[in-house]
Amino acid sequence: MKIALLQLNVSDDPAANLVKTRALLGEAVAGGAEFVLTPEVTNCVSTSRSHQQSVLAYEEDDATLAALREEAAKAGIWLLIGSLGLKTRGGDGRFANRSFLISPQGEIVARYDKIHMFDVDINETESYRESAGYRPGDKAVVAETPFGKIGMSICYDMRFPALYQALAEAGARILTMPAAFSPVTGAAHWHSLLRARAIENGCYVLAPAQTGTHASAAHITRDTYGHSLVVAPWGEVVLDAGTAPGVYFCDMDMEECDKARAKVPSLANRRPFAAP
Ligand SMILES: O=C(O)CNC(=O)[C@H](CS)NC(=O)CCC(=O)C(=O)O
């Protein structure tokens, strides 16, 4: 089947970002994609909690979610909205970093809240405290589609292989890893992490990414790595989008999962062991 990854360079203005995302989604549909994926925080890249408070919405009011559901239904495609920053109720006021799988009827088939928060000091000038703004999820999610089960994750999750083992054990054959990756860690780790997750689980890895320098009304600049990637279950990188925003098409053949798993049945060969 033909899939398309949207590589985005969004700002912290959700309305403007929706215009861009819709245009690229239109190109993906015109190009024949049956499954389209967008990056992490498709609606808003921002590190300012006060700015997010003023522009983000609750799930039921979110204009990006409503519009993209409508587009998926109109086009009759599957759509993974890599994630949206959303307000949440009943907690401590932090946002959710939530991924959505949308059916060709425009229905929400599954939602997943990012579990692992990027609380990291990369160097003297670059540190992140994702958990200051976002409330982590605590539930792994596998979604059913006619072309195979999808194990959902987001960005920093990709560094925690136990999550993917659980997803693969639950039947996932596709692992989605939408991202807004740091350029420093991206150059060092991105391809290796994604290829490892594909190989060890015999799964397709689909990783649509944010790219470039993100404009911000709050004047806090942020750069992301780009390189939206598709890795086949045997570990080959079958798509690397480089750094330009745009629509990137790729073929996905689910028989490749069976072939890879037949060659090296590491999922089936797993063994229990006592803790060291
Ligand atoms: O903050 C937002 O708006 C949305 N969230 C993100 O962009 C998150 C947290 S800062 N980014 C990552 O997880 C990058 C992980 C990464 O770069 C690595 O694992 O090396």
The ligand as an SDF file (V2000), in Angstrom:
LIG
                    3D

 20 19  0  0  0  0  0  0  0  0999 V2000
    7.5770   20.0700   23.4600 O   0  0  0  0  0  0  0  0  0  0  0  0
    6.7780   19.9200   22.5360 C   0  0  0  0  0  0  0  0  0  0  0  0
    6.1940   20.8620   21.9650 O   0  0  0  0  0  0  0  0  0  0  0  0
    6.4890   18.5430   22.0660 C   0  0  0  0  0  0  0  0  0  0  0  0
    7.3750   17.5940   22.5790 N   0  0  0  0  0  0  0  0  0  0  0  0
    8.5840   17.4020   22.0660 C   0  0  0  0  0  0  0  0  0  0  0  0
    9.0180   18.0430   21.1440 O   0  0  0  0  0  0  0  0  0  0  0  0
    9.3790   16.3610   22.7480 C   0  0  0  0  0  0  0  0  0  0  0  0
    9.6790   16.8730   24.1090 C   0  0  0  0  0  0  0  0  0  0  0  0
   10.6670   18.3520   24.1690 S   0  0  0  0  0  0  0  0  0  0  0  0
   10.5770   16.0400   22.0410 N   0  0  0  0  0  0  0  0  0  0  0  0
   11.1840   14.8870   22.2170 C   0  0  0  0  0  0  0  0  0  0  0  0
   10.6920   13.9750   22.8870 O   0  0  0  0  0  0  0  0  0  0  0  0
   12.5370   14.7580   21.5330 C   0  0  0  0  0  0  0  0  0  0  0  0
   13.2790   13.5140   21.9390 C   0  0  0  0  0  0  0  0  0  0  0  0
   14.6860   13.5610   21.5030 C   0  0  0  0  0  0  0  0  0  0  0  0
   15.1250   14.4600   20.8150 O   0  0  0  0  0  0  0  0  0  0  0  0
   15.5840   12.4620   21.9230 C   0  0  0  0  0  0  0  0  0  0  0  0
   15.1160   11.4280   22.4330 O   0  0  0  0  0  0  0  0  0  0  0  0
   16.7990   12.6150   21.7460 O   0  0  0  0  0  0  0  0  0  0  0  0
  1  2  2  0
  2  3  1  0
  2  4  1  0
  4  5  1  0
  5  6  1  0
  6  7  2  0
  6  8  1  0
  8  9  1  0
  8 11  1  0
  9 10  1  0
 11 12  1  0
 12 13  2  0
 12 14  1  0
 14 15  1  0
 15 16  1  0
 16 17  2  0
 16 18  1  0
 18 19  2  0
 18 20  1  0
M  END
$$$$
